[in-house]
Amino acid sequence: MSTIIEIINQNPGFFSFISSIGSIIMAIIVYYFNRRMLQLDKKDRERSIMVELMRFFIAPIKYRLSSQKGSAEFEELNLEKIFPKLLYEPLYMEFNTLLERLALKSEWDEKLQNYNELARNLHGKIDELKQKIRKFIEENQDIKRIYDKTEANKSYTFDDFKNELVNRFYETYRSNLHDNKLGGAWYFAGSEIFNHVKLDNKPILEEIDKLRENVECRLDDLISFLEQQIQKRLRKEYNLTPSEQELSIKALTHAPIPRIYNY
């Protein structure tokens, strides 16, 4: 002990040196913990944003896409029409930021563009089919006779009857492939006229069926992209629970404004 005191007395700068080293070590420790706390705080804020992005934006998009699987026609995915404007703009910005961070934006944009283009083409072909069927319906005198002599006149006005025959033909055609039954206005029109229309329009129906298969493949690509490239990665990175990832479209319309607006 006396030796240490003697060294200090002989080297007055020694104590200052030790104090300086101690101060530096303490400063490093404080810096480390402050930095760590900031990182944790940032991660918590990021996690909150990701939860809300998943529940209020990604899950509803996936729900909208999944709800179209197996349908006769497919709608374009227009994100602005899915969400209220107040909700859409900030979430869409965060979604794009996320895609860029994951280096997935160009892939998402390409898949979405391909799907929407095919969906538009499908709608165009179905509209062309409807024009052909409308021409047949307007020119065929049996349609009026069937309407007058069946229960159709109790369920529809004549114009509504004709419109449903036109607008529901392709849906009925798709359903008829599986159960060989007719429903709605086509139930009253009967299988003879239905098969006649189907035979007359066989080439365009084959085009539509092939195009529809392509659209459904693109739809599956979009759903898989959301599940595997985004939801799965965010679930792992932020340790998200199932309840933090899913929200129904109905719940979305009644949900409070997410905290994401505060950032």
N, C-alpha and C positions, 0 to 999 in steps of 0.2 A: 504493500500500500504506500509506504514511504517512498519507494522507488518511483511509483507513478506520479506522486506529488512532486518529487524532485525533477522528473522529466518535464512536467508541466511548468514548474518554476523556471527551468533552464530554457524552455521553448514556449514562450507565451503565446505564440501563434498556433501551437498544436491544438489547444482547446477550441479555438475558432475554426480550425480545419475540420475537427470532428463534428462540431455543430453544423458546419456547412454541409458536410456529407449527410448528416441526419436530416437536415432540411430538404436536401435534394431527394433523399429516399422517401420522405414523407410526401413531398410534392408529387413524386411519381405515383405513389400509392393513391393519393387523392385524385390525381388525373385519371388513373386507371378506373377507379370506382365511378367517378363522374361520367367518364366515357361509356362505361358499361351500363350505367343507369340510363344514359341518353339512348344507347342502342336498344335497350329493353323497352324504353318508352316509345321509341320509333317503331319497333316491331309490334308493340301493342296497338299503336295507331294504324299501322299497316294491316294488322289482322282484322281490326274492326271494319276497315274499308273493304277488305276481301270478303268478309262475311256478308256485308250488305250488297256487295257486287254479285256474289253468288246467289243470294236469296231474292234480290229485287231485279236482277238483270239476266244473269246466265241461266238460272233455273227456269224463269218464264220463257226464255227463248227456246230452251230445250223442250219445255212442255208444249209450246206452240208447234214446233216441228214434229214431235212425237205424236201429237193428236191427229196429224195428217196421214200417218202411215196406214196404208190399206184403203185410203179414200179414192173415189173415182177421179177427182180433180185435186190439184195442188195449188195453193196460194203462194205468191211470191213472199219472201221474208222481208217485209218493210218494217224495220225496227221503230221508226218514228210513229207508225200506226199502232204498234203494240202497246207503247207506253205513253202515259200523259206527258205533255211537253216539259212540265216542271221537273218530272222525275227522269225523263229521258236524257236531257242534255248533260248533266253532271255525271251520270252513270256511264253514258256513252264515251265521254272523255276518259273516265277511269278505265273503261274496258279497252280502249285503244292504247292507253298508257301501259296496261298490263300486257297486251299483245306485243307491243314493241319491246318491253322488258324481256319477254320470253322468246323474242325473235320469231313470232308466229303471225304477225300482222299480214304480211303478203300472202301467206298460205290461207288464212281465214278469208281475206278479201277475194282471193281467186276462187275458193270453194263456194262462197256466197254468190259471187257473180255467175259462176257456172250454173248453180242451182236456179237462180232467178231467171237466167236466160232460157233454160230449158222449160221452166214453169210457164214463161210467157209464150214460148212456142207451142206448148201443150194447150194453153188457153186459146191460142189462135186456131189450132186445128179443131178443137171442140166447137168453137164458134162457127167454123166452116161447116162442120157436121150439122150443127143446129140450123143453119141456113138451108141446107139440103132437105132436112126433115120438115122444116116449116113450109117449104115449097110443096112438098108432097102432101102435107096435112091440108093446106089451103086448097089444093087442087083435087083432093080425093073426096068424092061425094059420100062415101061410106062413113066418113068421120061424123058427119051431121046425123046420118041415120042411126049410128051407134049411140050417139049422145042422146037422141030423142027416145030411143027404145030401151035404154038401160037406166040404172039408178044414178048414172053419172050426172043426169040433169038435176038431181036433188043435192048433189055435193058440190057442183061447180056451175058457174055461168059457162056458156059455150066458149067465150074467149079464154077464160081461165083454164078450161079443159084442154083447149088446143095448146095454150102456152105450157102447160105441164107436160103434155106429150112431147113437146119440143125440148124443154129444158131438163126434163128428167130422163130422157131416153138413154144417154150414155151411162148414167148411174144405174138405171134399170138393167141395161145390157150387162154391166159388170156383175151385178147381183145375180142375174139370170144364169151366168156362167157357172155359178156355184150351186144354186138351189132350184134352178129351172122354174122359178115362179115369177109372176108379174105383180107389181103393186101400184098403188096410186091410180092415176088416170089410165095407165097402161093395163091395169086389171080389167077395166071396162072396154078398152080398145081391143083386147084379145090377142092371142098368140099368132093368129093368121096375119094380121096387119103388122104386128111386131116383127115377125120373122121376115116378112116382105121388106120392111124398112132395113132390117139388119143385112139381108142379102144384097139389096141395092147399094148399100154403103159399105160393103165388105172391104174394099181397098183402103178407104180412109180410116175405117175402124182398126185395121191392122197397123196403119201408120200411128194412130193414136195410142194403141196398146204398146207398141215398141217405144214410143216417146215417153209414155207413162212409166215404163220400166226404167228408162234412163233417169227420169226425174226422181224416182224412188231411190235409185242407187246414190244419186247426189244428196238426197235427203239423209240417207244413212251415213254418208260421209260427214255431213255437218254435225249430226248427232254424235257420231264417234269422236269427232274433233273436240267438241265441247266436253265430252266425258273423259277422254283419254289425255288430251293435250292441255286442258285447262282445269277441269274439276279435280282430276286425279292428282295433278301437280300441286294445286293449291291446298288440297286436303292434306297432302304429305308435308308441304312446306310450313303450313300454319296450324297443323294438327286440328283440323276442323271436324266437328261432330256432325252426324247426319242431319240434325235439326238446324245446323248452321249453313246447310247447303241447299235445302229444298224449300220452296214456297210455291203454293198453287197460284194460278192466275186469279182466282177469286179472292184469295187473301191479298194479292197485290193491290187490288182496287181499293181495299179498305185499310191498307197499311199506312202507318205514320211516315212522314218524310224522313228518310234515313239520315243518320248523323254525318254522312259523307258530305253534306252541304256545308259543314263547318270547316272543311279543309280547303 
